Amino acid sequence: MTAPATNAAVLALRALAATLSDERLAQRFLSLSGIDPPELRQRAAEPAVLAALLRFLEQHEPDLLSVAEAIEVKPRALVAARQELEQ
């Protein structure tokens, strides 16, 4: 059985991939987070980075809904994943 934190990380990585596939959303995330593409590639699996991405999505509901739909999960699953990653 996979640990809950691992499930949260996998879900967040899927959300990251969906976010980065949308150029507008990707640019906004990179700009607001202050992370550049090389740093993101290096740190993408870190819980703090993944939680920051999910927090970013939560701050604009249309983005949260769009990414949740793209990865076929309920928006509350992304919120729960962020909460797990921040523990």
Buried (B, 14 or more C-beta within 10 A) or exposed (E): EEEEEEBBBEBBBBBBEBBBEBEEBBEBBBEEBEBEEEEBEEEBEEBEBBBBBBBBBBEEEEBBBBBBEBBEBEBEBBBBBBEBBBE
